[in-house]
């Protein structure tokens, strides 16, 4: 099994829901599945297995999850496969589901069971023929490059006033800003929120400079624990967070100072905590999804280190994941951002030049989070990666993130 989450944003760049995409088989190892055999077992919705095993709280922070269904799985016993509340599940249909009586009847049944419905990949010419299905949909996903949203909004407001319009393939921040300004859509899906910074336009704020100072202290070779404690002491938020962690560890010990708390945590764990906590603070003025993105990248990279024969460098891979959007955090180009912090040569080469063994891991993670299953399957064959371990590593990263930053 492979599975990933893709966020859907509102006009304030707040995540409102996630689409879950999964793949059960590696097509490169099972070429017969590229033909009609890919529909074997189509009555099972793989994505519902993920949702049910994780629960919506851990998986999506309690937000709705969009689960794709096709012309076969639509007729499966969805209620038996899904153990989470039906209103949290949005069944994402596509144009393989036809505007015919048997499909319309099934759509009505699922709506009555409490599931929400969405439609995607539907051409404009099919809007009228699909009236019976669209009238029961809560969402419709539209390619903003192929539709006049001004006309579409008028049409949907007249015909389906309760349906929410979602723009897909929004791949730049400029596209997102323009679409939000036009006000035609309710939700937005695409890579716009994590596009690299190509030109620096602002200075780094003094607060972020302090955080970078702390990162450089703990990421220096054989860093001094007391120096790190002194820098932590400059920021009340970090002090409170550190004390909360240490108090949970030492219920019967009295913490007398920041240095004492740092010593209680220990050099290795203090370094890991600081990198994580500071990354969270650097993202404070960014969309919350950036925090989730880099945290999951970091833990996922650490978890799959051994799959890439890099087990001894798992901590470096963790740092690579955390800093993989450092340019966005600091509003600087990646080169400028990495010049401000101390990172290893391996991390710098991977993030800046796409070179070295670490770059291979970063490339795999990015393809995985985009649900590019064809490329992920190819890479798993080339590097002899175990699908089950990759899947479990990703789920563990999701759980770790939800424990670290509860919804």
C-alpha positions as a Markdown table, in Angstrom:
| # | Residue | x | y | z |
|---|---|---|---|---|
| 1 | Unk | 0.0 | 0.0 | 0.0 |
| 2 | Unk | 1.1 | 3.6 | -0.7 |
| 3 | Unk | -0.9 | 6.5 | 0.5 |
| 4 | Unk | -0.6 | 10.3 | 0.7 |
| 5 | Unk | -2.6 | 13.4 | 1.6 |
| 6 | Unk | -3.1 | 16.4 | -0.7 |
| 7 | Unk | -4.6 | 19.6 | 1.0 |
| 8 | Unk | -7.5 | 21.8 | -0.2 |
| 9 | Unk | -7.3 | 25.4 | 0.9 |
| 10 | Unk | -9.8 | 28.2 | 1.3 |
| 11 | Unk | -9.2 | 31.9 | 0.3 |
| 12 | Unk | -7.2 | 32.5 | 3.5 |
| 13 | Unk | -4.8 | 29.7 | 2.7 |
| 14 | Unk | -6.2 | 27.6 | 5.6 |
| 15 | Unk | -6.6 | 23.9 | 4.9 |
| 16 | Unk | -10.2 | 22.8 | 4.9 |
| 17 | Unk | -9.9 | 19.2 | 3.8 |
| 18 | Unk | -7.5 | 16.6 | 2.5 |
| 19 | Unk | -7.7 | 14.3 | -0.5 |
| 20 | Unk | -6.4 | 10.8 | 0.2 |
| 21 | Unk | -4.8 | 9.0 | -2.7 |
| 22 | Unk | -3.6 | 5.4 | -2.4 |
| 23 | Unk | -2.1 | 2.6 | -4.5 |
| 24 | Unk | -2.1 | -1.0 | -3.5 |
| 25 | Unk | 0.1 | -2.5 | -6.2 |
| 26 | Unk | 3.4 | -1.6 | -7.9 |
| 27 | Unk | 2.6 | -1.6 | -11.6 |
| 28 | Unk | 6.2 | -2.1 | -12.5 |
| 29 | Unk | 6.3 | -5.4 | -10.6 |
| 30 | Unk | 2.8 | -6.3 | -11.9 |
| 31 | Unk | 2.6 | -5.2 | -15.5 |
| 32 | Unk | -0.7 | -7.1 | -16.0 |
| 33 | Unk | -2.3 | -4.4 | -13.9 |
| 34 | Unk | -1.7 | -1.9 | -16.6 |
| 35 | Unk | -4.4 | -3.6 | -18.6 |
| 36 | Unk | -7.9 | -4.7 | -17.5 |
| 37 | Unk | -6.5 | -6.5 | -14.5 |
| 38 | Unk | -6.1 | -3.2 | -12.8 |
| 39 | Unk | -9.8 | -3.4 | -12.0 |
| 40 | Unk | -9.4 | -6.7 | -10.1 |
| 41 | Unk | -10.7 | -6.1 | -6.6 |
| 42 | Unk | -12.1 | -2.7 | -7.6 |
| 43 | Unk | -14.9 | -3.2 | -5.1 |
| 44 | Unk | -12.4 | -2.3 | -2.4 |
| 45 | Unk | -11.6 | 1.4 | -1.8 |
| 46 | Unk | -7.9 | 1.4 | -0.8 |
| 47 | Unk | -8.2 | 5.0 | 0.5 |
| 48 | Unk | -10.9 | 4.0 | 2.9 |
| 49 | Unk | -8.6 | 1.4 | 4.4 |
| 50 | Unk | -6.2 | 4.2 | 5.2 |
| 51 | Unk | -8.9 | 6.5 | 6.6 |
| 52 | Unk | -10.3 | 3.7 | 8.8 |
| 53 | Unk | -7.0 | 2.5 | 10.1 |
| 54 | Unk | -5.7 | 6.0 | 11.0 |
| 55 | Unk | -9.0 | 7.8 | 11.9 |
| 56 | Unk | -9.7 | 11.3 | 10.7 |
| 57 | Unk | -8.2 | 12.9 | 13.8 |
| 58 | Unk | -4.7 | 11.5 | 13.2 |
| 59 | Unk | -5.0 | 11.5 | 9.4 |
| 60 | Unk | -6.5 | 15.0 | 8.7 |
| 61 | Unk | -6.8 | 16.7 | 12.1 |
| 62 | Unk | -10.5 | 16.1 | 12.0 |
| 63 | Unk | -11.0 | 17.8 | 8.7 |
| 64 | Unk | -13.0 | 16.2 | 5.8 |
| 65 | Unk | -11.2 | 13.6 | 3.7 |
| 66 | Unk | -11.9 | 13.2 | 0.0 |
| 67 | Unk | -11.8 | 9.6 | -1.1 |
| 68 | Unk | -11.8 | 8.8 | -4.8 |
| 69 | Unk | -14.2 | 6.2 | -6.1 |
| 70 | Unk | -14.7 | 4.9 | -9.7 |
| 71 | Unk | -17.5 | 3.2 | -11.6 |
| 72 | Unk | -16.9 | -0.1 | -9.8 |
| 73 | Unk | -16.0 | 0.9 | -6.2 |
| 74 | Unk | -19.0 | 3.2 | -6.1 |
| 75 | Unk | -21.2 | 0.1 | -5.8 |
| 76 | Unk | -19.1 | -1.6 | -3.1 |
| 77 | Unk | -20.2 | -1.8 | 0.5 |
| 78 | Unk | -18.6 | 1.5 | 1.4 |
| 79 | Unk | -20.3 | 1.7 | 4.8 |
| 80 | Unk | -18.6 | -1.7 | 5.8 |
| 81 | Unk | -15.2 | -0.4 | 4.7 |
| 82 | Unk | -15.4 | 2.9 | 6.4 |
| 83 | Unk | -15.3 | 3.0 | 10.2 |
| 84 | Unk | -15.3 | 6.8 | 10.5 |
| 85 | Unk | -18.4 | 9.1 | 10.6 |
| 86 | Unk | -19.9 | 9.3 | 7.1 |
| 87 | Unk | -20.2 | 13.2 | 7.2 |
| 88 | Unk | -16.4 | 13.3 | 7.4 |
| 89 | Unk | -16.0 | 11.4 | 4.1 |
| 90 | Unk | -16.4 | 13.0 | 0.7 |
| 91 | Unk | -16.7 | 10.4 | -2.0 |
| 92 | Unk | -14.7 | 11.9 | -5.0 |
| 93 | Unk | -16.3 | 10.7 | -8.2 |
| 94 | Unk | -15.0 | 11.1 | -11.7 |
| 95 | Unk | -16.4 | 10.9 | -15.3 |
| 96 | Unk | -16.2 | 7.1 | -15.3 |
| 97 | Unk | -19.4 | 7.3 | -13.3 |
| 98 | Unk | -22.1 | 7.9 | -15.9 |
| 99 | Unk | -25.3 | 9.9 | -15.8 |
| 100 | Unk | -27.3 | 6.7 | -16.0 |
| 101 | Unk | -30.1 | 5.3 | -13.8 |
| 102 | Unk | -28.1 | 2.8 | -11.9 |
| 103 | Unk | -25.4 | 5.3 | -11.1 |
| 104 | Unk | -27.9 | 8.0 | -10.1 |
| 105 | Unk | -29.7 | 5.5 | -7.9 |
| 106 | Unk | -26.5 | 4.6 | -6.1 |
| 107 | Unk | -25.5 | 8.3 | -5.7 |
| 108 | Unk | -28.9 | 8.9 | -4.0 |
| 109 | Unk | -28.3 | 5.9 | -1.7 |
| 110 | Unk | -24.8 | 7.1 | -0.6 |
| 111 | Unk | -26.2 | 10.6 | 0.0 |
| 112 | Unk | -28.9 | 9.2 | 2.2 |
| 113 | Unk | -26.3 | 7.3 | 4.2 |
| 114 | Unk | -24.7 | 10.6 | 5.1 |
| 115 | Unk | -21.7 | 10.7 | 2.8 |
| 116 | Unk | -20.8 | 13.9 | 1.1 |
| 117 | Unk | -20.1 | 13.8 | -2.7 |
| 118 | Unk | -17.8 | 15.5 | -5.1 |
| 119 | Unk | -17.3 | 15.4 | -8.9 |
| 120 | Unk | -14.1 | 15.9 | -10.8 |
| 121 | Unk | -12.9 | 15.5 | -14.4 |
| 122 | Unk | -16.3 | 16.5 | -15.8 |
| 123 | Unk | -16.2 | 18.5 | -19.1 |
| 124 | Unk | -18.4 | 21.5 | -19.4 |
| 125 | Unk | -20.5 | 19.8 | -22.0 |
| 126 | Unk | -21.5 | 17.2 | -19.4 |
| 127 | Unk | -22.9 | 19.6 | -16.8 |
| 128 | Unk | -26.5 | 19.4 | -18.1 |
| 129 | Unk | -26.5 | 15.6 | -18.7 |
| 130 | Unk | -25.1 | 15.1 | -15.2 |
| 131 | Unk | -27.8 | 17.2 | -13.6 |
| 132 | Unk | -29.2 | 14.4 | -11.4 |
| 133 | Unk | -25.8 | 13.6 | -10.0 |
| 134 | Unk | -24.5 | 17.2 | -9.7 |
| 135 | Unk | -27.7 | 18.2 | -7.8 |
| 136 | Unk | -26.6 | 15.8 | -5.0 |
| 137 | Unk | -22.9 | 16.9 | -5.0 |
| 138 | Unk | -21.4 | 19.0 | -2.2 |
| 139 | Unk | -18.3 | 19.9 | -4.3 |
| 140 | Unk | -17.2 | 20.0 | -7.9 |
| 141 | Unk | -13.5 | 20.2 | -8.8 |
| 142 | Unk | -12.8 | 22.4 | -11.9 |
| 143 | Unk | -9.6 | 23.0 | -13.9 |
| 144 | Unk | -9.3 | 26.7 | -13.6 |
| 145 | Unk | -7.2 | 26.9 | -16.8 |
| 146 | Unk | -10.1 | 25.4 | -18.9 |
| 147 | Unk | -13.1 | 27.2 | -17.5 |
| 148 | Unk | -14.4 | 30.8 | -17.4 |
| 149 | Unk | -15.1 | 31.0 | -13.7 |
| 150 | Unk | -17.3 | 34.1 | -14.0 |
| 151 | Unk | -19.8 | 32.3 | -16.2 |
| 152 | Unk | -19.4 | 29.0 | -14.3 |
| 153 | Unk | -20.2 | 30.7 | -11.0 |
| 154 | Unk | -23.4 | 32.2 | -12.3 |
| 155 | Unk | -24.4 | 28.8 | -13.8 |
| 156 | Unk | -23.8 | 26.9 | -10.5 |
| 157 | Unk | -25.4 | 29.5 | -8.4 |
| 158 | Unk | -28.6 | 29.2 | -10.5 |
| 159 | Unk | -28.6 | 25.4 | -11.0 |
| 160 | Unk | -26.8 | 24.1 | -7.9 |
| 161 | Unk | -26.6 | 26.8 | -5.2 |
| 162 | Unk | -25.3 | 24.5 | -2.5 |
| 163 | Unk | -22.3 | 23.1 | -4.4 |
| 164 | Unk | -18.8 | 24.4 | -3.6 |
| 165 | Unk | -16.4 | 25.1 | -6.5 |
| 166 | Unk | -12.8 | 23.9 | -6.1 |
| 167 | Unk | -10.1 | 25.1 | -8.4 |
| 168 | Unk | -7.5 | 22.4 | -9.2 |
| 169 | Unk | -4.0 | 22.5 | -10.7 |
| 170 | Unk | -3.3 | 25.9 | -9.1 |
| 171 | Unk | 0.5 | 25.7 | -9.4 |
| 172 | Unk | 1.7 | 29.2 | -8.6 |
| 173 | Unk | 1.1 | 31.7 | -5.9 |
| 174 | Unk | 0.3 | 34.3 | -8.6 |
| 175 | Unk | -2.5 | 32.0 | -9.9 |
| 176 | Unk | -3.9 | 31.5 | -6.4 |
| 177 | Unk | -3.9 | 35.2 | -5.6 |
| 178 | Unk | -5.6 | 36.0 | -8.9 |
| 179 | Unk | -8.3 | 33.4 | -8.3 |
| 180 | Unk | -8.9 | 34.5 | -4.8 |
| 181 | Unk | -9.2 | 38.1 | -6.0 |
| 182 | Unk | -11.8 | 37.0 | -8.6 |
| 183 | Unk | -13.7 | 35.3 | -5.8 |
| 184 | Unk | -15.2 | 32.6 | -7.9 |
| 185 | Unk | -14.0 | 29.5 | -6.1 |
| 186 | Unk | -14.5 | 28.2 | -2.5 |
| 187 | Unk | -11.5 | 25.8 | -2.4 |
| 188 | Unk | -8.1 | 25.6 | -4.1 |
| 189 | Unk | -5.8 | 22.6 | -4.8 |
| 190 | Unk | -2.3 | 22.6 | -6.1 |
| 191 | Unk | 1.4 | 23.2 | -5.3 |
| 192 | Unk | 1.1 | 27.0 | -5.1 |
| 193 | Unk | 1.6 | 27.0 | -1.3 |
| 194 | Unk | 5.0 | 25.4 | -1.5 |
| 195 | Unk | 6.6 | 26.9 | -4.6 |
| 196 | Unk | 10.3 | 27.9 | -4.1 |
| 197 | Unk | 11.2 | 31.5 | -3.5 |
| 198 | Unk | 13.0 | 32.7 | -6.6 |
| 199 | Unk | 13.7 | 36.3 | -5.5 |
| 200 | Unk | 14.3 | 37.8 | -2.1 |
| 201 | Unk | 12.1 | 40.8 | -1.4 |
| 202 | Unk | 12.3 | 41.4 | 2.4 |
| 203 | Unk | 14.8 | 41.3 | 5.2 |
| 204 | Unk | 14.6 | 38.5 | 7.8 |
| 205 | Unk | 12.8 | 39.8 | 10.9 |
| 206 | Unk | 14.9 | 40.2 | 14.1 |
| 207 | Unk | 12.9 | 37.4 | 15.8 |
| 208 | Unk | 13.7 | 35.0 | 13.0 |
| 209 | Unk | 17.4 | 36.1 | 13.2 |
| 210 | Unk | 17.3 | 34.9 | 16.9 |
| 211 | Unk | 15.9 | 31.6 | 15.9 |
| 212 | Unk | 18.6 | 31.2 | 13.2 |
| 213 | Unk | 21.2 | 31.9 | 15.8 |
| 214 | Unk | 19.8 | 29.1 | 17.9 |
| 215 | Unk | 19.8 | 26.7 | 15.0 |
| 216 | Unk | 23.4 | 27.5 | 14.3 |
| 217 | Unk | 24.4 | 26.9 | 17.9 |
| 218 | Unk | 22.9 | 23.4 | 18.1 |
| 219 | Unk | 23.9 | 22.4 | 14.6 |
| 220 | Unk | 27.5 | 23.3 | 15.1 |
| 221 | Unk | 29.9 | 20.3 | 15.6 |
| 222 | Unk | 30.0 | 19.4 | 19.4 |
| 223 | Unk | 27.8 | 22.3 | 20.3 |
| 224 | Unk | 27.8 | 23.6 | 23.9 |
| 225 | Unk | 24.6 | 22.8 | 25.7 |
| 226 | Unk | 24.8 | 25.9 | 28.0 |
| 227 | Unk | 25.2 | 28.2 | 25.0 |
| 228 | Unk | 22.0 | 26.7 | 23.5 |
| 229 | Unk | 20.2 | 27.2 | 26.9 |
| 230 | Unk | 21.2 | 30.9 | 27.0 |
| 231 | Unk | 19.8 | 31.5 | 23.5 |
| 232 | Unk | 16.6 | 29.6 | 24.4 |
| 233 | Unk | 16.2 | 32.0 | 27.4 |
| 234 | Unk | 15.7 | 34.9 | 25.0 |
| 235 | Unk | 12.4 | 33.6 | 23.7 |
| 236 | Unk | 9.5 | 33.0 | 26.2 |
| 237 | Unk | 7.7 | 30.7 | 23.8 |
| 238 | Unk | 10.7 | 28.4 | 23.6 |
| 239 | Unk | 11.3 | 28.5 | 27.3 |
| 240 | Unk | 7.7 | 27.5 | 28.1 |
| 241 | Unk | 7.8 | 24.7 | 25.5 |
| 242 | Unk | 11.1 | 23.4 | 26.9 |
| 243 | Unk | 9.9 | 23.4 | 30.5 |
| 244 | Unk | 6.7 | 21.6 | 29.5 |
| 245 | Unk | 8.7 | 18.8 | 27.9 |
| 246 | Unk | 11.2 | 18.5 | 30.7 |
| 247 | Unk | 8.4 | 18.6 | 33.4 |
| 248 | Unk | 6.7 | 15.6 | 31.7 |
| 249 | Unk | 10.0 | 13.7 | 31.8 |
| 250 | Unk | 11.0 | 14.5 | 35.4 |
| 251 | Unk | 7.8 | 14.6 | 37.6 |
| 252 | Unk | 9.8 | 14.4 | 40.9 |
| 253 | Unk | 12.5 | 16.9 | 40.0 |
| 254 | Unk | 12.5 | 20.6 | 40.5 |
| 255 | Unk | 13.8 | 22.5 | 37.5 |
| 256 | Unk | 15.8 | 25.5 | 38.7 |
| 257 | Unk | 17.0 | 27.1 | 35.4 |
| 258 | Unk | 16.9 | 27.0 | 31.7 |
| 259 | Unk | 20.4 | 25.4 | 31.7 |
| 260 | Unk | 19.1 | 22.8 | 34.2 |
| 261 | Unk | 16.2 | 22.0 | 31.9 |
| 262 | Unk | 18.5 | 21.8 | 28.9 |
| 263 | Unk | 20.8 | 19.4 | 30.8 |
| 264 | Unk | 17.8 | 17.3 | 31.8 |
| 265 | Unk | 16.9 | 16.9 | 28.2 |
| 266 | Unk | 20.4 | 16.0 | 27.1 |
| 267 | Unk | 22.5 | 17.2 | 24.2 |
| 268 | Unk | 21.1 | 14.9 | 21.5 |
| 269 | Unk | 17.4 | 15.3 | 22.4 |
| 270 | Unk | 17.9 | 19.1 | 22.9 |
| 271 | Unk | 19.3 | 19.4 | 19.4 |
| 272 | Unk | 16.4 | 17.5 | 17.9 |
| 273 | Unk | 13.8 | 19.5 | 19.9 |
| 274 | Unk | 15.3 | 22.8 | 19.1 |
| 275 | Unk | 15.4 | 22.1 | 15.3 |
| 276 | Unk | 11.8 | 21.0 | 15.5 |
| 277 | Unk | 10.5 | 23.8 | 17.7 |
| 278 | Unk | 12.4 | 26.6 | 15.9 |
| 279 | Unk | 11.2 | 25.3 | 12.5 |
| 280 | Unk | 7.6 | 25.6 | 13.8 |
| 281 | Unk | 8.3 | 29.2 | 15.0 |
| 282 | Unk | 9.9 | 30.1 | 11.7 |
| 283 | Unk | 6.6 | 29.1 | 10.0 |
| 284 | Unk | 4.4 | 31.1 | 12.4 |
| 285 | Unk | 3.6 | 33.7 | 9.7 |
| 286 | Unk | 3.2 | 31.1 | 7.0 |
| 287 | Unk | 0.3 | 28.8 | 6.1 |
| 288 | Unk | 0.0 | 26.1 | 8.7 |
| 289 | Unk | 0.4 | 23.5 | 6.0 |
| 290 | Unk | 4.0 | 24.5 | 5.6 |
| 291 | Unk | 4.7 | 23.3 | 9.1 |
| 292 | Unk | 2.9 | 20.0 | 8.5 |
| 293 | Unk | 4.7 | 19.6 | 5.2 |
| 294 | Unk | 8.3 | 20.0 | 6.6 |
| 295 | Unk | 7.6 | 18.1 | 9.8 |
| 296 | Unk | 6.2 | 15.1 | 7.9 |
| 297 | Unk | 9.1 | 15.3 | 5.3 |
| 298 | Unk | 11.6 | 15.3 | 8.2 |
| 299 | Unk | 10.1 | 12.3 | 10.0 |
| 300 | Unk | 9.4 | 10.4 | 6.7 |
| 301 | Unk | 13.0 | 11.0 | 5.6 |
| 302 | Unk | 14.3 | 9.7 | 8.9 |
| 303 | Unk | 12.1 | 6.7 | 8.8 |
| 304 | Unk | 13.1 | 5.6 | 5.3 |
| 305 | Unk | 16.9 | 6.3 | 5.8 |
| 306 | Unk | 17.7 | 2.6 | 6.0 |
| 307 | Unk | 15.7 | 1.9 | 2.8 |
| 308 | Unk | 18.2 | 4.0 | 1.0 |
| 309 | Unk | 21.2 | 2.6 | 2.9 |
| 310 | Unk | 21.6 | 5.8 | 4.9 |
| 311 | Unk | 20.6 | 4.6 | 8.4 |
| 312 | Unk | 23.7 | 6.1 | 10.0 |
| 313 | Unk | 22.7 | 9.5 | 8.6 |
| 314 | Unk | 19.0 | 9.4 | 9.6 |
| 315 | Unk | 19.4 | 12.6 | 11.8 |
| 316 | Unk | 20.9 | 14.5 | 8.9 |
| 317 | Unk | 17.9 | 13.4 | 6.7 |
| 318 | Unk | 15.6 | 14.6 | 9.4 |
| 319 | Unk | 17.2 | 18.1 | 9.2 |
| 320 | Unk | 17.0 | 18.0 | 5.4 |
| 321 | Unk | 13.3 | 17.5 | 5.6 |
| 322 | Unk | 12.8 | 20.3 | 8.2 |
| 323 | Unk | 14.8 | 22.7 | 6.1 |
| 324 | Unk | 13.3 | 21.7 | 2.7 |
| 325 | Unk | 11.1 | 24.8 | 2.8 |
| 326 | Unk | 13.6 | 27.1 | 4.5 |
| 327 | Unk | 13.3 | 29.5 | 1.6 |
| 328 | Unk | 9.6 | 29.9 | 2.2 |
| 329 | Unk | 10.1 | 30.3 | 6.0 |
| 330 | Unk | 12.6 | 33.1 | 5.5 |
| 331 | Unk | 11.3 | 34.7 | 2.3 |
| 332 | Unk | 14.8 | 34.1 | 0.8 |
| 333 | Unk | 16.1 | 32.1 | -2.1 |
| 334 | Unk | 17.2 | 28.6 | -1.0 |
| 335 | Unk | 20.8 | 29.6 | -1.5 |
| 336 | Unk | 20.5 | 32.6 | 0.7 |
| 337 | Unk | 18.5 | 30.8 | 3.3 |
| 338 | Unk | 21.0 | 27.9 | 3.5 |
| 339 | Unk | 23.9 | 30.4 | 3.8 |
| 340 | Unk | 22.3 | 31.7 | 7.0 |
| 341 | Unk | 22.2 | 28.3 | 8.8 |
| 342 | Unk | 24.7 | 25.6 | 9.5 |
| 343 | Unk | 23.9 | 22.4 | 7.6 |
| 344 | Unk | 26.0 | 19.5 | 6.4 |
| 345 | Unk | 27.4 | 19.3 | 2.9 |
| 346 | Unk | 25.0 | 16.5 | 2.2 |
| 347 | Unk | 21.9 | 18.5 | 3.1 |
| 348 | Unk | 23.1 | 21.6 | 1.2 |
| 349 | Unk | 23.9 | 19.7 | -1.9 |
| 350 | Unk | 20.5 | 17.9 | -1.9 |
| 351 | Unk | 18.4 | 21.1 | -1.3 |
| 352 | Unk | 20.4 | 23.5 | -3.4 |
| 353 | Unk | 21.7 | 21.4 | -6.3 |
| 354 | Unk | 19.7 | 18.2 | -6.2 |
| 355 | Unk | 22.9 | 16.2 | -6.0 |
| 356 | Unk | 24.1 | 13.4 | -3.8 |
| 357 | Unk | 22.5 | 10.5 | -2.0 |
| 358 | Unk | 20.3 | 12.8 | 0.1 |
| 359 | Unk | 18.8 | 14.3 | -3.1 |
| 360 | Unk | 17.5 | 10.8 | -4.1 |
| 361 | Unk | 15.6 | 10.7 | -0.8 |
| 362 | Unk | 14.2 | 14.2 | -1.2 |
| 363 | Unk | 13.1 | 13.5 | -4.8 |
| 364 | Unk | 11.3 | 10.3 | -3.7 |
| 365 | Unk | 9.5 | 12.1 | -0.9 |
| 366 | Unk | 8.3 | 14.9 | -3.2 |
| 367 | Unk | 7.0 | 12.4 | -5.7 |
| 368 | Unk | 5.3 | 10.5 | -2.9 |
| 369 | Unk | 3.5 | 13.5 | -1.5 |
| 370 | Unk | 2.3 | 14.4 | -5.0 |
| 371 | Unk | 0.8 | 10.8 | -5.3 |
| 372 | Unk | 2.9 | 10.3 | -8.4 |
| 373 | Unk | 2.5 | 6.6 | -8.0 |
| 374 | Unk | 4.0 | 5.7 | -11.4 |
| 375 | Unk | 7.3 | 7.4 | -10.6 |
| 376 | Unk | 7.3 | 6.2 | -7.0 |
| 377 | Unk | 6.8 | 2.6 | -8.2 |
| 378 | Unk | 9.7 | 3.0 | -10.6 |
| 379 | Unk | 11.9 | 4.3 | -7.9 |
| 380 | Unk | 11.0 | 1.5 | -5.6 |
| 381 | Unk | 12.0 | -1.0 | -8.2 |
| 382 | Unk | 15.3 | 0.7 | -8.9 |
| 383 | Unk | 16.2 | 1.0 | -5.3 |
| 384 | Unk | 14.6 | -2.3 | -4.1 |
| 385 | Unk | 12.4 | -0.5 | -1.6 |
| 386 | Unk | 9.8 | -2.4 | 0.4 |
| 387 | Unk | 6.3 | -1.0 | -0.2 |
| 388 | Unk | 5.0 | -2.0 | 3.2 |
| 389 | Unk | 7.9 | -0.3 | 5.0 |
| 390 | Unk | 7.5 | 2.9 | 3.0 |
| 391 | Unk | 3.8 | 3.0 | 3.7 |
| 392 | Unk | 4.2 | 2.4 | 7.4 |
| 393 | Unk | 7.0 | 4.9 | 7.6 |
| 394 | Unk | 4.7 | 7.6 | 6.1 |
| 395 | Unk | 1.8 | 6.7 | 8.5 |
| 396 | Unk | 4.3 | 6.8 | 11.4 |
| 397 | Unk | 5.3 | 10.3 | 10.3 |
| 398 | Unk | 1.6 | 11.4 | 10.2 |
| 399 | Unk | 1.1 | 10.0 | 13.8 |
| 400 | Unk | 4.3 | 11.7 | 15.0 |
| 401 | Unk | 3.2 | 15.0 | 13.6 |
| 402 | Unk | -0.3 | 14.8 | 15.1 |
| 403 | Unk | 1.3 | 13.9 | 18.5 |
| 404 | Unk | 3.7 | 16.8 | 18.2 |
| 405 | Unk | 1.1 | 19.4 | 17.0 |
| 406 | Unk | -2.4 | 18.3 | 17.9 |
| 407 | Unk | -5.2 | 19.7 | 15.8 |
